Amino acid sequence: MKKIYIPFLALALVSTGGCKKFLEHSPDQRTQINSVDKVAQLLTSAYSESNYIAFTEAASDNMEDKGAEVVDKERFVTLPYFWQDNPDNSQDTPTDYWNGTYTAIAAANEALSAIEKATDKTAYQPYKGEALLARAYAHFMLVTLYSKAYVAGGDNTSPGIPYVTTPEKVVNGQYTRGTVASVYAMIEKDLTEGLPLIKNSAYGVPKYHFNIAAAHAFAARFYLFKKEFAKVIEHVSAISSGNSFAGMLRPWSTRYKTYSGAEMYTNFTMATEPSTLLLIETSSSWARTRTNRYGFGQLLSDAMFGTANVTGKTWVHTVYNYGVPNYSLLKWNEYFVKTSQNATIGEPYTIVPVLTTDEALLNRAEAYAGLGQNDLALQDINTFASTRLAGYNPVSDGVTLTKIANFYPGTTAAEGVIKTILDFKKAEFVMEGLRWFDILRHRITVKHNVKAAGDNSTIIELKADDPRRLFQMPSQVELSGIALNPR
């Protein structure tokens, strides 16, 4: 496939291997997409095969400098740790994610174009919904990572990212970035049009597609950025009509506690996990970074899992040691795919749960807090905590406003509830890259330690208005009339 950088030449080459497409690459098939089955197969390519976790996690406050004695220094982690641009286009870089995400958008647009040309569109409707949701999600990720954060009630006229809605037919076509506001408007249009069309019965393995629950979870994340809290609550509540979230959360205090390390990283990304709503396969070596100098180390491990939190207890998560100061929760299992049957080289892949009920529930808790409904926020907080504490007792372990006030002195009730939620999410999604989204939404200053010889540390900061909070786009986008982010 002839690559250009914004987006990619019309997706004439597609992979048709379904939810494990990297295991069965198809030959070149420059055929017309003229049947429901072909559209369905094309949409397996409408999810970015590039991974954002390495650079969003490294840029966040979920990483630390473990010290000069740790010699591994992967460039794709080291550069974002220091908030430096990475011009590489290899796996796990901002350039790779930009390119991979626009490739996914191209697949969604080809599918929508084929559906529009169909005489009888009835059978295509679930796939039209999936294409619209996939396109909306891809653009949301791009505008979040490469543009200024949306400001609820602000004018949001800063540059967005190109919102591409038609198949690309020429190399180096000219595009405009629009504004953050215009991109959000188009995301919402695709989201609201596509969600009612989704049908889980259209898929063999729904969790590798935008199923109904995943669509609602994405909508909740989107509206949380917009601070449209009633819509966040509406969409999260639709994930479990009976509000039975406890059985849909990660079972850290029960089943996960019985796992060996091998069982943990095998099961965390399985489609059978009730908490998982949407899985995307990514070409990534993120699973190999457990012993990197910049990563999840002693300070973070102690703060998140070795110290009592607002509940009065410590989280029950098992933290695995790869030799002090290297730690991991073993969330990621690498699938190494050889270039051919007899080859000794290949590509590492990582399956990523990009949407989960765990995130959705805490998003709803934040929405309740945003509406001043702290009692309902506490209900969600305690449902979440009940699966993360050993021997959870709602009377002694439950989070209350009094506990929050004591744990976060000097805060109002609303501020304390939000701090509780953000701290819960920070620990829960460590090594998953999601902390960056909360940093953007709440304009949190990020602090990184930098160790010199003798373990003397200095602190560097990334403040709320620092232009480096916008990841840099590939330099080649300038060929398509796109201005790079300022530095």
C-alpha positions as CSV (number, residue, x, y, z in Angstrom):
1,M,0.0,0.0,0.0
2,K,1.4,3.4,-1.0
3,K,1.7,5.4,2.1
4,I,1.1,9.1,2.5
5,Y,1.0,10.8,5.8
6,I,-2.5,12.4,5.8
7,P,-4.3,10.2,5.5
8,F,-3.3,7.1,3.4
9,L,-4.1,6.4,-0.2
10,A,-7.5,4.9,-0.6
11,L,-7.5,1.6,1.2
12,A,-7.3,-0.8,-1.8
13,L,-5.4,-3.3,0.2
14,V,-7.3,-4.7,3.2
15,S,-6.7,-7.4,5.6
16,T,-9.6,-9.9,6.0
17,G,-8.6,-12.1,8.9
18,G,-11.2,-11.0,11.3
19,C,-10.4,-10.5,15.0
20,K,-7.0,-12.2,14.7
21,K,-6.1,-10.7,11.3
22,F,-2.3,-10.6,12.0
23,L,-2.3,-14.4,12.0
24,E,-3.7,-14.7,8.5
25,H,-2.5,-11.9,6.2
26,S,-4.4,-11.9,2.9
27,P,-2.8,-11.4,-0.5
28,D,-3.3,-8.3,-2.5
29,Q,-7.0,-8.1,-3.4
30,R,-7.8,-5.0,-5.4
31,T,-11.5,-5.9,-5.7
32,Q,-14.6,-4.0,-5.4
33,I,-16.2,-3.9,-2.0
34,N,-19.6,-4.8,-3.2
35,S,-21.2,-7.2,-0.6
36,V,-22.1,-7.2,3.0
37,D,-19.5,-9.8,3.7
38,K,-16.7,-7.7,2.1
39,V,-17.7,-4.6,4.0
40,A,-17.7,-6.6,7.2
41,Q,-14.2,-7.9,6.4
42,L,-13.0,-4.5,5.5
43,L,-14.0,-3.1,8.8
44,T,-11.6,-5.4,10.6
45,S,-9.1,-2.8,9.4
46,A,-11.0,0.2,10.7
47,Y,-9.2,0.0,14.1
48,S,-5.7,1.4,14.3
49,E,-3.0,-1.3,14.5
50,S,-0.7,1.3,16.1
51,N,-0.3,1.6,19.8
52,Y,-0.5,4.9,21.8
53,I,0.3,3.5,25.3
54,A,4.1,3.8,25.2
55,F,4.2,7.6,24.6
56,T,1.1,8.5,26.6
57,E,2.2,6.5,29.6
58,A,5.8,7.8,29.4
59,A,4.6,11.4,29.2
60,S,2.4,11.0,32.2
61,D,3.1,10.8,35.9
62,N,2.7,7.0,35.9
63,M,6.4,6.7,35.1
64,E,9.6,7.5,37.0
65,D,13.4,7.5,36.5
66,K,14.5,4.3,38.2
67,G,18.2,5.4,38.2
68,A,21.4,5.1,36.2
69,E,21.9,1.5,37.2
70,V,19.0,0.5,35.0
71,V,20.7,0.5,31.6
72,D,17.8,-0.2,29.2
73,K,16.8,3.0,27.5
74,E,14.3,2.4,24.8
75,R,14.1,5.6,22.6
76,F,10.3,5.3,22.2
77,V,9.9,5.6,26.0
78,T,12.8,7.8,26.8
79,L,11.9,10.7,24.5
80,P,8.3,11.1,25.7
81,Y,9.5,10.8,29.3
82,F,11.4,14.0,28.7
83,W,8.6,15.4,26.5
84,Q,10.8,15.5,23.5
85,D,9.5,14.9,20.0
86,N,10.2,11.5,18.5
87,P,10.7,11.8,14.7
88,D,10.9,8.0,14.3
89,N,8.1,6.2,12.5
90,S,8.7,2.8,14.2
91,Q,6.3,1.0,16.5
92,D,4.9,2.8,19.6
93,T,5.7,6.3,18.4
94,P,3.4,9.3,17.8
95,T,4.2,9.2,14.1
96,D,3.3,5.5,13.9
97,Y,0.0,6.1,15.8
98,W,-0.9,9.0,13.5
99,N,-0.3,6.9,10.4
100,G,-2.0,3.8,11.7
101,T,-5.0,5.7,12.8
102,Y,-5.5,7.4,9.5
103,T,-5.2,4.0,7.8
104,A,-8.0,2.8,10.0
105,I,-10.1,5.9,9.1
106,A,-9.5,5.1,5.4
107,A,-10.9,1.6,5.9
108,A,-14.0,3.1,7.6
109,N,-14.5,5.5,4.8
110,E,-14.1,2.8,2.1
111,A,-16.8,0.8,3.9
112,L,-19.1,3.8,4.2
113,S,-18.6,4.5,0.5
114,A,-19.4,1.0,-0.4
115,I,-22.6,1.0,1.7
116,E,-23.7,4.2,0.1
117,K,-23.4,2.6,-3.3
118,A,-25.5,-0.4,-2.3
119,T,-29.0,-0.7,-3.8
120,D,-30.5,-2.3,-0.7
121,K,-28.8,-0.9,2.4
122,T,-30.8,-2.9,5.0
123,A,-28.3,-5.6,5.7
124,Y,-25.5,-3.1,5.8
125,Q,-26.8,-1.0,8.7
126,P,-24.9,-2.7,11.6
127,Y,-21.7,-2.2,9.6
128,K,-22.5,1.4,8.8
129,G,-22.9,1.9,12.5
130,E,-19.6,0.2,13.2
131,A,-17.8,2.3,10.5
132,L,-19.2,5.5,11.9
133,L,-18.2,4.6,15.5
134,A,-14.7,3.5,14.4
135,R,-14.3,6.7,12.5
136,A,-15.5,8.8,15.4
137,Y,-13.2,7.0,17.9
138,A,-10.2,7.3,15.6
139,H,-10.6,11.0,15.1
140,F,-11.3,11.5,18.9
141,M,-8.0,9.8,19.7
142,L,-6.2,12.0,17.2
143,V,-7.6,15.3,18.3
144,T,-7.0,14.3,21.9
145,L,-3.3,13.5,21.4
146,Y,-2.3,16.0,18.7
147,S,-4.4,19.1,19.5
148,K,-5.2,21.2,22.6
149,A,-7.6,19.6,25.1
150,Y,-11.2,20.5,24.6
151,V,-12.3,23.1,27.1
152,A,-16.0,22.8,28.1
153,G,-17.5,26.2,27.7
154,G,-14.5,27.5,25.8
155,D,-14.3,28.6,22.2
156,N,-12.0,25.7,21.3
157,T,-10.8,27.4,18.1
158,S,-7.3,26.1,18.4
159,P,-6.2,23.8,15.5
160,G,-7.8,20.4,15.4
161,I,-6.9,17.5,13.1
162,P,-8.2,16.8,9.6
163,Y,-11.5,15.0,9.9
164,V,-11.5,12.8,6.8
165,T,-14.9,11.5,5.6
166,T,-14.2,10.4,2.1
167,P,-11.9,7.8,0.6
168,E,-8.4,9.2,-0.3
169,K,-7.9,9.1,-4.1
170,V,-4.7,11.2,-4.6
171,V,-1.2,11.3,-3.1
172,N,-0.5,14.3,-0.9
173,G,-4.1,15.7,-1.1
174,Q,-4.5,19.0,0.7
175,Y,-6.3,19.2,4.0
176,T,-7.0,21.6,6.8
177,R,-6.9,21.0,10.5
178,G,-10.2,22.7,11.3
179,T,-10.6,23.6,15.0
180,V,-11.0,21.4,18.0
181,A,-14.6,22.5,18.2
182,S,-15.3,21.5,14.6
183,V,-13.6,18.1,15.1
184,Y,-15.7,17.5,18.2
185,A,-18.9,18.4,16.3
186,M,-18.1,15.8,13.6
187,I,-17.2,13.2,16.1
188,E,-20.5,13.7,17.8
189,K,-22.4,13.5,14.5
190,D,-20.8,10.2,13.6
191,L,-21.3,8.9,17.2
192,T,-25.0,9.8,17.4
193,E,-25.8,8.5,13.9
194,G,-23.8,5.3,14.3
195,L,-24.6,4.1,17.8
196,P,-28.3,3.2,17.2
197,L,-27.3,1.1,14.2
198,I,-24.9,-1.2,16.1
199,K,-26.0,-4.9,16.5
200,N,-23.9,-7.3,18.5
201,S,-25.4,-10.2,16.4
202,A,-23.4,-8.9,13.4
203,Y,-20.1,-10.2,14.9
204,G,-18.6,-13.6,15.7
205,V,-16.5,-12.0,18.5
206,P,-18.3,-8.7,19.4
207,K,-15.4,-7.5,21.6
208,Y,-13.2,-7.0,18.6
209,H,-15.8,-4.6,17.1
210,F,-17.8,-1.6,18.2
211,N,-20.4,-3.6,20.0
212,I,-23.3,-1.8,21.8
213,A,-21.5,-1.6,25.2
214,A,-18.3,-0.4,23.7
215,A,-20.1,2.3,21.8
216,H,-21.7,3.5,25.0
217,A,-18.4,3.5,26.8
218,F,-16.7,5.5,24.1
219,A,-19.6,8.0,24.1
220,A,-19.2,8.4,27.9
221,R,-15.5,9.1,27.5
222,F,-16.3,11.7,24.8
223,Y,-19.0,13.5,26.8
224,L,-16.8,13.5,29.9
225,F,-14.3,15.7,27.9
226,K,-17.3,17.9,27.0
227,K,-18.5,17.9,30.7
228,E,-22.0,16.9,29.5
229,F,-22.4,14.9,32.6
230,A,-26.0,13.8,32.1
231,K,-25.0,12.1,28.8
232,V,-22.1,10.4,30.5
233,I,-24.4,8.9,33.0
234,E,-26.9,7.9,30.3
235,H,-24.3,6.1,28.3
236,V,-22.6,4.3,31.2
237,S,-25.9,3.2,32.6
238,A,-26.8,1.7,29.2
239,I,-23.8,-0.7,29.5
240,S,-25.6,-2.5,32.4
241,S,-29.3,-1.9,32.4
242,G,-29.6,-3.4,35.9
243,N,-26.7,-1.5,37.2
244,S,-24.9,-4.8,37.9
245,F,-21.4,-3.4,37.5
246,A,-19.7,-5.4,40.3
247,G,-19.7,-8.5,38.2
248,M,-18.4,-6.6,35.1
249,L,-15.3,-5.2,36.8
250,R,-11.8,-6.7,36.9
251,P,-11.8,-9.3,39.7
252,W,-8.6,-8.2,41.3
253,S,-9.5,-9.3,44.8
254,T,-10.9,-12.8,43.8
255,R,-10.0,-14.5,40.5
256,Y,-6.9,-12.5,39.7
257,K,-5.4,-13.1,43.2
258,T,-5.3,-16.9,42.4
259,Y,-3.4,-16.4,39.1
260,S,0.3,-17.1,38.6
261,G,2.2,-14.5,36.6
262,A,1.8,-16.5,33.4
263,E,-1.9,-16.8,34.0
264,M,-2.2,-13.1,34.7
265,Y,-0.7,-11.8,31.4
266,T,-2.5,-14.5,29.5
267,N,-5.9,-13.6,30.8
268,F,-5.8,-9.8,31.2
269,T,-6.4,-9.2,27.5
270,M,-8.7,-12.1,26.8
271,A,-12.1,-11.4,25.1
272,T,-13.7,-13.5,27.8
273,E,-13.0,-11.0,30.5
274,P,-16.3,-9.4,31.5
275,S,-14.7,-6.0,32.0
276,T,-13.4,-5.8,28.5
277,L,-15.7,-4.0,26.0
278,L,-13.4,-3.4,23.0
279,L,-10.1,-5.1,22.1
280,I,-7.8,-3.8,19.4
281,E,-4.7,-5.7,18.2
282,T,-1.7,-3.5,17.8
283,S,1.8,-3.9,16.3
284,S,3.8,-3.0,19.4
285,S,6.7,-4.0,21.6
286,W,5.2,-2.3,24.7
287,A,5.1,-5.7,26.5
288,R,8.9,-5.8,26.5
289,T,9.5,-2.6,28.5
290,R,9.4,-4.0,32.0
291,T,13.1,-3.3,32.7
292,N,13.4,0.1,31.0
293,R,15.1,2.9,33.1
294,Y,12.0,5.0,32.7
295,G,8.9,3.2,33.8
296,F,6.9,1.8,36.7
297,G,9.4,1.7,39.5
298,Q,9.8,1.5,43.3
299,L,8.4,5.0,44.1
300,L,5.2,4.5,42.1
301,S,4.7,0.9,43.2
302,D,4.9,1.9,46.9
303,A,2.7,4.9,46.4
304,M,0.0,3.1,44.5
305,F,0.0,-0.4,45.9
306,G,2.1,-0.3,49.1
307,T,0.3,2.6,50.9
308,A,-3.2,2.8,52.3
309,N,-5.5,4.9,50.1
310,V,-8.7,6.7,51.0
311,T,-10.4,3.4,51.9
312,G,-8.0,2.9,54.7
313,K,-6.6,-0.2,53.0
314,T,-4.1,-0.9,50.2
315,W,-5.2,-2.2,46.8
316,V,-4.9,-6.0,46.5
317,H,-3.2,-6.0,43.1
318,T,-0.2,-8.3,42.8
319,V,2.9,-6.3,41.7
320,Y,5.5,-8.6,40.1
321,N,9.2,-7.9,40.6
322,Y,11.7,-8.1,37.8
323,G,14.6,-7.2,40.0
324,V,14.5,-4.0,42.0
325,P,13.5,-1.4,40.8
326,N,11.6,-3.0,37.9
327,Y,8.0,-3.8,38.5
328,S,5.0,-4.9,36.5
329,L,1.3,-5.9,36.9
330,L,1.8,-8.3,33.9
331,K,-1.1,-6.8,32.0
332,W,0.5,-7.3,28.5
333,N,1.1,-10.5,26.6
334,E,3.2,-10.3,23.4
335,Y,2.2,-12.3,20.4
336,F,5.2,-12.7,18.1
337,V,4.3,-13.2,14.5
338,K,7.0,-14.5,12.1
339,T,7.2,-13.0,8.7
340,S,6.9,-16.5,7.2
341,Q,6.5,-20.1,8.5
342,N,10.3,-20.7,8.5
343,A,11.5,-17.2,9.4
344,T,13.3,-16.3,12.5
345,I,12.3,-12.7,12.4
346,G,8.8,-11.1,12.7
347,E,6.7,-8.5,14.5
348,P,5.5,-8.3,18.1
349,Y,1.8,-7.6,18.7
350,T,-0.1,-6.6,21.8
351,I,-3.8,-6.9,22.3
352,V,-5.2,-3.8,24.0
353,P,-8.5,-3.4,25.9
354,V,-9.1,0.2,24.8
355,L,-12.6,0.4,26.5
356,T,-13.6,-1.2,29.7
357,T,-16.4,-1.2,32.3
358,D,-13.8,-0.2,34.9
359,E,-13.1,3.1,33.2
360,A,-16.8,3.6,32.3
361,L,-17.9,3.2,35.9
362,L,-15.4,5.7,37.2
363,N,-16.3,8.1,34.4
364,R,-19.9,7.9,35.6
365,A,-18.8,8.5,39.2
366,E,-17.0,11.7,38.0
367,A,-20.1,12.8,36.1
368,Y,-22.3,12.3,39.2
369,A,-19.7,14.4,41.1
370,G,-19.8,17.0,38.4
371,L,-23.6,17.3,38.9
372,G,-23.2,17.6,42.7
373,Q,-24.7,14.1,43.2
374,N,-22.0,12.9,45.6
375,D,-24.1,10.1,47.1
376,L,-24.4,8.5,43.7
377,A,-20.7,9.1,42.9
378,L,-19.8,7.3,46.2
379,Q,-22.0,4.4,45.2
380,D,-19.9,3.9,42.0
381,I,-16.7,4.5,43.8
382,N,-17.5,1.8,46.4
383,T,-18.6,-0.7,43.8
384,F,-15.2,-0.2,42.2
385,A,-13.4,-0.4,45.5
386,S,-15.2,-3.6,46.4
387,T,-13.3,-5.6,43.7
388,R,-9.9,-4.1,44.7
389,L,-9.8,-4.7,48.5
390,A,-9.2,-7.9,50.3
391,G,-12.3,-8.9,52.4
392,Y,-14.2,-5.8,51.4
393,N,-16.6,-4.7,54.2
394,P,-18.9,-1.9,53.1
395,V,-19.2,-0.6,56.6
396,S,-15.5,-0.4,57.5
397,D,-14.0,-0.1,54.0
398,G,-16.6,2.0,52.2
399,V,-15.5,5.5,51.0
400,T,-17.4,8.3,52.7
401,L,-17.2,12.1,52.5
402,T,-15.7,12.0,56.0
403,K,-12.9,9.7,54.9
404,I,-12.3,11.8,51.8
405,A,-12.1,15.0,53.9
406,N,-9.5,13.4,56.2
407,F,-7.5,12.0,53.3
408,Y,-7.6,15.1,51.2
409,P,-7.5,17.9,53.7
410,G,-8.4,21.4,52.5
411,T,-10.7,20.2,49.7
412,T,-14.4,20.7,49.3
413,A,-16.6,17.6,49.2
414,A,-16.8,17.9,45.4
415,E,-13.1,18.3,45.0
416,G,-12.3,15.4,47.3
417,V,-14.6,13.1,45.4
418,I,-12.9,14.0,42.1
419,K,-9.5,13.5,43.7
420,T,-10.6,10.1,44.9
421,I,-11.7,9.1,41.4
422,L,-8.6,10.4,39.7
423,D,-6.3,8.6,42.2
424,F,-8.3,5.3,41.7
425,K,-7.9,5.6,37.9
426,K,-4.3,6.5,38.2
427,A,-3.5,3.3,40.0
428,E,-6.0,1.1,38.1
429,F,-4.8,2.0,34.6
430,V,-1.1,2.1,35.3
431,M,0.8,0.8,32.3
432,E,-2.3,1.3,30.1
433,G,-1.7,4.9,28.9
434,L,-5.1,6.2,30.1
435,R,-3.7,8.5,32.9
436,W,-2.8,11.0,30.1
437,F,-6.5,11.6,29.3
438,D,-7.2,12.7,32.9
439,I,-4.1,14.9,32.9
440,L,-5.4,16.7,29.8
441,R,-9.0,17.0,31.0
442,H,-8.0,18.3,34.5
443,R,-5.0,20.3,33.3
444,I,-2.7,18.5,35.8
445,T,1.0,19.5,35.9
446,V,3.1,16.4,35.3
447,K,6.3,16.0,37.4
448,H,9.1,13.6,36.5
449,N,12.2,12.8,38.5
450,V,15.6,12.7,36.8
451,K,18.2,10.8,38.7
452,A,21.9,11.6,38.5
453,A,24.8,9.6,40.0
454,G,24.2,8.7,43.6
455,D,20.4,8.8,43.1
456,N,20.2,12.5,43.5
457,S,17.0,13.6,41.8
458,T,15.9,16.8,40.2
459,I,12.3,17.4,39.1
460,I,11.2,18.5,35.7
461,E,7.6,19.7,35.0
462,L,5.1,19.8,32.2
463,K,2.6,22.5,33.0
464,A,-1.0,22.8,31.8
465,D,-0.3,25.2,28.9
466,D,3.0,23.8,27.8
467,P,2.9,23.2,24.0
468,R,4.7,19.9,24.5
469,R,1.4,18.4,25.8
470,L,0.5,18.1,22.2
471,F,2.3,15.2,20.6
472,Q,4.0,16.2,17.3
473,M,2.6,15.1,14.0
474,P,4.8,13.5,11.3
475,S,6.8,16.2,9.5
476,Q,5.5,15.0,6.2
477,V,2.0,16.3,6.9
478,E,3.3,19.7,5.7
479,L,3.2,18.3,2.2
480,S,-0.6,18.2,2.6
481,G,-0.8,21.7,3.9
482,I,-1.0,20.8,7.6
483,A,0.9,23.0,10.0
484,L,2.9,21.2,12.7
485,N,2.3,21.8,16.3
486,P,4.3,24.7,17.8
487,R,7.4,24.1,19.8
